[in-house]
Amino acid sequence: MGYPDNAAFAVVGYIITSVVVLVYTASLYVRIRKER
Amino acid sequence: MERNVAVRSLTRGWALTLSALLGLALVYVRAALFTPIEGTQGPAQKIFYVHVPSAWASLLAFAVTGVLSLLYLRRREHKLDTIADASAEVGLVFGVVMLTTGPIWGKTIWGAWWAWDAKLTSTLFLFLLFVGYKVLRGAVVDPETRARFSAVIGILALVLVPFIYFSVLMFRTLHPAPPVLRAGAPTLPGAMLITLLLSVLVFSVLYVGFLMLRYCLSVLRELREEEAADGIS
């Protein structure tokens, strides 16, 4: 029996995780730079 | 905290954050290429390696806010309130990851994006409670009143954290029982367990890195405001 063809769901999940984490990192960078 | 101490902490914060981001890339590679595909759920199950660690980091952050809120009401130290606020914001970031990756995984295995069961509902409630926490902090001008009011919300939220964790054992829910932190041995196969633990470690380091940076941001902001006030007077 083969696996269900649902790899796209995992890819979307990883993309969302990356975007959220990177956007927050960038927001910290910009806000800290503004204060220094 | 003096400006130079804050700047030194910033360096450590950035080192931890950037190391964790690199670690996250390694988790993706290990999860995609070196971790077996789960037999019944298929490749979509690999969302597990970001969903569970983000939930862990989010609950950890909210619990830290709750404990520091308790300590603040007891000791009235401004630093405790500042760290609690920083932890709440970082918890919301991980909460966004948890609450978006969860429904994507749920759609593939339950056939539904959302279910109003005990764990999902209480987790959403906790997230919204901390949205309220941040809105309240933005609305109250007096620092001491702001710290006191938000500490009460932080403590109320702390009560929810163990409830969320144990809700899968207390109620009939779609969520599976914890596969690792449970009575008896973990039920995950070895390769999956290693990937999960690696990801939990990476998200924990990322939490600490974000927390340090966000705390330093608050300190730098307060120093600038003090300097501006001194300039006016």
Interface residues (C-beta under 8 A of the other chain):
Chain A: Y3 P4 D5 N6 A7 F9 A10 V12 G13 Y14 I16 T17 S18 V20 V21 L22 Y24 T25 L28 R31 I32 E35 R36
Chain B: V7 L10 T17 L21 L24 Y28 I37 G39 Q41 G42 P43 A44 Q45 K46 I47 V50 H51 S54 V93 V96 V97 T100 T101 I104 W105 K107 T108 L206 F210 L213 R214 C216 L217 L220 R221 R224
